[in-house]
Amino acid sequence: MRSKERLYWQEHYVIETDPREVAGAIKPLVFASGNERLSLVAFEHGSARPNILVSQGSGGHAYIFAELAYRMHLQGYNVFIMPKHGGRTVLELVRRHADALEQLAQRFGERTSVFAEGLGGYAAFYLALAGGRMQSLALQNAPALLDEEQWRAAIFGTQGAAARRKVFMPILGLLVRAFPNLPLPLSTYLDFGELIDTYEPSRSVEERLVNDGYRKDPDFDRWYRLSAVLSLVTTPPPRPLAALRTPTLFIVARRGFIPPSYFRDLYERLPPISKQLTEVDGSVYWMLSHPSEAAALICGWFARSLPVETASAASAGM
C-alpha cells in the first residue's frame, strides 16, 4: 500500500496497540494464484513456528486485520492476511485460498491453521470440506452451506439490508446468466452501519471503525460483479458436510446480522470431529473491536486442536 493508505489503516483500525509497532512488524509476502501475483500481509517468526492464514469478509482489505494478526503473531505464530477478495465468486476464492496455503506449505511448512470471517469464512469452510491444506479452522460470521434454504432464511428479512436481499436476490438470479459481470454495489445487500454493536463500550469503538474508517476507506471494495454476489446464495458445498475432517471452531456473535440459531444448527450437524462453538458478547466486528480477546480465543483453539508438536512450537513463542 502507498504511504497515505498505510497511515489511514494505522489511524483507523488499530485499537489497542501502538500502530508503529504493528507496521514495523509487517513484511509482505507474494504468492501466485492463477495468472495473478498477489500479496499477503505477513508477520513472520520463521519456518520453525506454525502458521495462521487470516481471511477477511466482503469489501475489506488485509490491513483492517493488521492488529488482530499482530496479536496472534505475539503468541508465537507466523500470521498472513489474504488480499481483499475483489468481487470473486466463492469457488474462485476457494482456489485462491488453496493457492495461498500451498505457498505457505512450501515456504513455512504444513502446520497452518486458518481464521476467517464472512466471505473469507465461506471460502475457507468450503476448502476445508474439499480436504484443503489446513490443520485447524476458526470461523466468525461464517460458515454457511450457501445453497440451503436454511441459509437464505437466515439472511433474508423484513428490514434494512436483509429486506433488500430478500427482494433483490431472486431478481438478480434471473439476470446473472445474461449479465454475469454486471457491477453491483455492496450497499445493495450489505450495510456496514447496520452491523455496529448496539451496546457500549463496543458501540463507540465500532462507530469509529465503520463511520470514520470503512465508509471513507479508499481501498475498500465498493462493487462486486453479479456472479460473485449470487454465489453467496447458490454455491453448493464441494462435498457433504459429513466429509469435514478439520478441527473447527465457530465464533458466534450474539448480535450478529445472521441469527445465532443458524450457526448453532449447522454446528450440531457437523460430523464427530474436534469442534467447539463459542458465543461472544458482540456483533460482527467483535474480532476487530476486541483484538486481544479475539487473538487469545483463536490462538487458544489452535493450540488445543493442532497436533501436539505443532501446538508446542506455538507455545514456545508465548
C-alpha positions as CSV (number, residue, x, y, z in Angstrom):
1,M,0.0,0.0,0.0
2,R,1.0,3.6,-0.6
3,S,2.2,5.6,2.4
4,K,-1.1,7.6,2.6
5,E,-3.1,4.3,2.8
6,R,-0.7,2.9,5.5
7,L,-1.3,6.0,7.5
8,Y,-5.1,5.5,7.1
9,W,-5.2,2.0,8.5
10,Q,-2.9,2.9,11.3
11,E,-5.2,5.7,12.3
12,H,-8.5,3.9,12.0
13,Y,-8.1,0.2,12.6
14,V,-5.5,-0.2,15.4
15,I,-7.3,-0.1,18.7
16,E,-5.1,-1.4,21.5
17,T,-1.6,-1.4,20.2
18,D,1.0,1.2,19.1
19,P,0.3,1.4,15.3
20,R,4.1,1.9,14.6
21,E,4.8,-1.4,16.4
22,V,2.3,-3.2,14.2
23,A,3.5,-1.5,11.0
24,G,7.1,-2.2,11.8
25,A,6.5,-6.0,12.1
26,I,4.9,-6.3,8.6
27,K,6.7,-7.9,5.8
28,P,4.7,-8.5,2.6
29,L,4.8,-12.0,1.0
30,V,4.0,-12.5,-2.7
31,F,2.2,-15.6,-3.9
32,A,0.8,-16.8,-7.3
33,S,-2.8,-17.7,-7.9
34,G,-3.7,-18.5,-11.5
35,N,-2.3,-15.7,-13.6
36,E,-2.2,-13.2,-10.7
37,R,0.6,-12.3,-8.3
38,L,-0.9,-11.4,-5.0
39,S,0.5,-10.1,-1.7
40,L,-0.1,-11.4,1.8
41,V,0.4,-9.0,4.7
42,A,2.9,-11.1,6.8
43,F,4.1,-11.2,10.4
44,E,6.9,-13.8,10.4
45,H,8.9,-15.7,13.0
46,G,10.4,-18.3,10.7
47,S,9.7,-21.8,9.5
48,A,10.1,-23.4,12.9
49,R,6.8,-21.9,14.0
50,P,3.3,-22.8,12.9
51,N,1.2,-20.5,10.7
52,I,-2.1,-18.8,10.7
53,L,-3.8,-17.6,7.5
54,V,-6.3,-14.9,8.0
55,S,-9.2,-14.1,5.6
56,Q,-11.5,-11.1,5.9
57,G,-15.1,-10.6,4.8
58,S,-16.8,-8.7,2.0
59,G,-15.3,-5.4,1.0
60,G,-12.4,-5.2,3.4
61,H,-8.7,-5.3,2.7
62,A,-6.0,-7.0,4.6
63,Y,-4.9,-4.1,6.8
64,I,-8.2,-4.0,8.7
65,F,-6.9,-7.2,10.3
66,A,-3.4,-6.0,10.9
67,E,-3.8,-5.5,14.7
68,L,-5.5,-8.9,15.2
69,A,-2.9,-10.6,13.1
70,Y,-0.1,-8.9,15.1
71,R,-1.7,-10.0,18.4
72,M,-1.7,-13.6,17.2
73,H,1.8,-13.2,16.0
74,L,2.9,-12.2,19.5
75,Q,1.6,-15.6,20.7
76,G,4.2,-17.4,18.6
77,Y,2.6,-17.8,15.1
78,N,3.6,-16.7,11.7
79,V,0.5,-14.9,10.5
80,F,-0.5,-14.0,7.0
81,I,-3.5,-12.0,5.8
82,M,-5.2,-12.6,2.5
83,P,-5.6,-9.8,0.0
84,K,-9.1,-8.3,-0.5
85,H,-11.5,-10.6,-2.4
86,G,-12.1,-8.2,-5.3
87,G,-15.5,-9.5,-6.4
88,R,-14.6,-13.1,-6.9
89,T,-17.1,-15.9,-6.6
90,V,-16.9,-18.2,-3.7
91,L,-15.4,-21.0,-5.8
92,E,-12.8,-18.6,-7.2
93,L,-11.9,-17.6,-3.6
94,V,-11.6,-21.3,-2.6
95,R,-9.0,-21.7,-5.3
96,R,-7.2,-18.5,-4.2
97,H,-7.1,-19.7,-0.6
98,A,-5.8,-23.1,-1.7
99,D,-3.0,-21.4,-3.6
100,A,-2.1,-19.3,-0.6
101,L,-1.9,-22.4,1.6
102,E,0.2,-24.1,-1.0
103,Q,2.7,-21.3,-0.9
104,L,2.8,-21.2,2.9
105,A,3.4,-25.0,2.9
106,Q,6.4,-24.6,0.6
107,R,7.9,-21.7,2.5
108,F,7.0,-22.3,6.1
109,G,5.8,-25.9,6.4
110,E,2.5,-27.7,6.6
111,R,1.5,-26.5,10.1
112,T,-1.1,-23.9,9.0
113,S,-4.4,-23.0,10.6
114,V,-7.0,-20.6,9.1
115,F,-9.0,-17.9,10.8
116,A,-11.6,-16.4,8.5
117,E,-14.8,-14.4,8.7
118,G,-17.7,-13.6,6.5
119,L,-17.0,-14.1,2.8
120,G,-13.5,-15.4,3.7
121,G,-15.1,-17.8,6.1
122,Y,-17.4,-19.2,3.4
123,A,-14.5,-19.9,1.1
124,A,-12.3,-21.3,3.9
125,F,-15.0,-23.7,5.1
126,Y,-15.7,-25.0,1.6
127,L,-11.9,-25.5,1.2
128,A,-11.9,-27.5,4.4
129,L,-14.8,-29.6,3.1
130,A,-12.8,-30.3,0.0
131,G,-9.8,-31.5,2.1
132,G,-7.8,-28.3,1.9
133,R,-4.3,-27.9,3.3
134,M,-5.1,-26.6,6.8
135,Q,-4.8,-28.3,10.1
136,S,-7.3,-26.3,12.1
137,L,-10.0,-23.8,11.4
138,A,-11.7,-20.9,13.3
139,L,-14.6,-19.0,11.8
140,Q,-16.6,-15.9,12.7
141,N,-19.7,-14.6,10.9
142,A,-19.4,-17.9,9.0
143,P,-19.6,-20.7,7.8
144,A,-22.7,-21.5,5.7
145,L,-24.0,-24.1,3.3
146,L,-24.8,-21.5,0.6
147,D,-27.3,-23.5,-1.4
148,E,-29.5,-24.4,1.5
149,E,-32.9,-22.9,2.2
150,Q,-31.9,-22.5,5.9
151,W,-29.2,-20.1,4.8
152,R,-31.5,-18.0,2.7
153,A,-34.0,-17.8,5.5
154,A,-31.2,-16.7,7.9
155,I,-30.0,-13.8,5.7
156,F,-33.4,-12.6,4.3
157,G,-35.6,-10.4,6.5
158,T,-38.1,-7.5,6.6
159,Q,-35.9,-4.5,7.4
160,G,-32.8,-2.8,6.0
161,A,-30.3,-4.8,4.0
162,A,-32.0,-8.1,4.9
163,A,-35.2,-6.9,3.2
164,R,-33.2,-5.7,0.2
165,R,-31.6,-9.1,-0.1
166,K,-35.0,-10.8,0.0
167,V,-36.3,-8.6,-2.8
168,F,-33.2,-8.3,-5.0
169,M,-31.7,-11.8,-4.9
170,P,-34.5,-13.5,-6.9
171,I,-34.4,-10.7,-9.5
172,L,-30.6,-10.9,-9.7
173,G,-30.9,-14.7,-10.2
174,L,-32.8,-14.0,-13.4
175,L,-30.2,-11.6,-14.7
176,V,-27.0,-13.4,-13.9
177,R,-26.9,-15.6,-17.0
178,A,-27.1,-12.6,-19.3
179,F,-25.1,-10.2,-17.3
180,P,-22.6,-12.2,-15.0
181,N,-20.2,-9.3,-14.9
182,L,-22.7,-6.6,-14.1
183,P,-21.3,-4.5,-11.3
184,L,-23.5,-4.4,-8.2
185,P,-22.8,-2.0,-5.2
186,L,-22.2,-3.8,-2.0
187,S,-24.6,-1.4,-0.3
188,T,-27.4,-3.1,-2.2
189,Y,-27.2,-6.1,0.1
190,L,-24.8,-5.2,2.8
191,D,-24.9,-2.1,5.1
192,F,-21.8,-1.8,7.3
193,G,-23.5,0.7,9.6
194,E,-26.4,-1.7,10.4
195,L,-23.8,-4.2,11.8
196,I,-22.4,-1.9,14.5
197,D,-22.8,-3.3,18.1
198,T,-25.7,-1.7,19.9
199,Y,-24.1,-1.8,23.4
200,E,-21.4,0.4,24.9
201,P,-18.5,0.5,25.1
202,S,-18.3,-1.6,21.9
203,R,-20.7,0.7,20.0
204,S,-18.4,3.8,20.3
205,V,-15.4,1.8,19.1
206,E,-17.2,0.2,16.2
207,E,-18.8,3.5,15.2
208,R,-15.3,4.9,14.8
209,L,-14.2,1.7,12.9
210,V,-17.1,1.9,10.5
211,N,-18.1,5.6,10.1
212,D,-14.6,7.1,10.3
213,G,-12.9,4.1,8.8
214,Y,-14.6,1.6,6.4
215,R,-17.1,4.1,4.9
216,K,-14.3,6.5,3.9
217,D,-11.5,4.0,3.2
218,P,-10.2,4.5,-0.4
219,D,-9.0,0.9,-0.6
220,F,-12.3,-0.9,0.3
221,D,-14.2,-2.8,-2.4
222,R,-17.5,-0.9,-3.2
223,W,-18.7,-3.1,-6.1
224,Y,-18.8,-6.8,-6.8
225,R,-19.9,-8.4,-10.1
226,L,-23.3,-10.0,-10.2
227,S,-22.0,-13.6,-10.4
228,A,-19.9,-13.1,-7.2
229,V,-22.9,-11.8,-5.3
230,L,-25.2,-14.6,-6.5
231,S,-22.6,-17.2,-5.5
232,L,-23.3,-16.3,-1.9
233,V,-26.7,-17.9,-2.1
234,T,-26.3,-20.6,-4.8
235,T,-22.9,-22.3,-4.4
236,P,-23.2,-25.9,-3.3
237,P,-20.5,-27.3,-1.0
238,P,-17.8,-29.3,-2.7
239,R,-18.5,-32.4,-0.6
240,P,-21.2,-33.3,2.0
241,L,-20.9,-31.8,5.5
242,A,-20.0,-35.3,6.8
243,A,-16.7,-35.1,4.8
244,L,-15.3,-32.4,7.2
245,R,-12.2,-33.6,8.9
246,T,-10.6,-30.3,10.0
247,P,-10.9,-29.3,13.7
248,T,-13.3,-26.4,13.6
249,L,-14.2,-23.5,16.0
250,F,-17.4,-21.5,15.4
251,I,-17.2,-18.0,17.0
252,V,-20.8,-16.8,17.1
253,A,-21.6,-13.1,17.7
254,R,-24.8,-12.9,19.7
255,R,-25.7,-9.6,18.0
256,G,-24.6,-10.5,14.5
257,F,-26.7,-9.9,11.5
258,I,-27.0,-13.7,11.0
259,P,-29.2,-15.3,13.7
260,P,-27.0,-17.3,16.1
261,S,-29.6,-20.1,15.8
262,Y,-28.3,-20.7,12.2
263,F,-24.8,-21.4,13.4
264,R,-25.9,-23.5,16.3
265,D,-28.0,-25.7,14.0
266,L,-25.1,-26.0,11.5
267,Y,-22.7,-26.8,14.3
268,E,-24.9,-29.6,15.5
269,R,-24.8,-31.1,12.0
270,L,-21.0,-31.3,11.9
271,P,-19.6,-34.8,12.0
272,P,-17.9,-36.0,15.2
273,I,-14.6,-34.2,14.8
274,S,-12.8,-31.9,17.2
275,K,-15.1,-28.9,17.4
276,Q,-16.2,-26.0,19.5
277,L,-18.8,-23.3,19.4
278,T,-18.1,-20.1,21.4
279,E,-20.6,-17.3,21.6
280,V,-19.2,-13.8,22.2
281,D,-21.0,-10.8,23.6
282,G,-20.8,-8.6,20.5
283,S,-21.7,-8.1,16.9
284,V,-19.9,-8.9,13.6
285,Y,-17.0,-6.6,14.3
286,W,-16.2,-8.2,17.7
287,M,-12.8,-9.5,16.5
288,L,-11.8,-6.0,15.4
289,S,-13.1,-4.1,18.4
290,H,-11.7,-6.7,20.8
291,P,-8.4,-7.7,19.1
292,S,-6.5,-9.0,22.2
293,E,-9.5,-11.0,23.4
294,A,-10.1,-12.4,19.9
295,A,-6.4,-13.3,19.4
296,A,-6.4,-15.2,22.8
297,L,-9.6,-17.2,21.8
298,I,-8.4,-18.1,18.3
299,C,-4.8,-19.0,19.3
300,G,-6.1,-20.9,22.3
301,W,-8.3,-23.0,20.0
302,F,-5.4,-23.6,17.6
303,A,-3.1,-24.6,20.4
304,R,-5.6,-27.2,21.6
305,S,-6.7,-28.5,18.2
306,L,-3.3,-28.7,16.4
307,P,-1.1,-31.8,16.6
308,V,1.0,-31.8,19.8
309,E,4.3,-31.0,18.1
310,T,2.6,-28.0,16.3
311,A,1.0,-26.6,19.4
312,S,4.2,-26.9,21.3
313,A,6.1,-24.9,18.7
314,A,3.5,-22.1,19.1
315,S,3.6,-22.2,22.8
316,A,7.3,-21.7,22.8
317,G,6.8,-18.3,21.3
318,M,4.5,-17.1,24.0
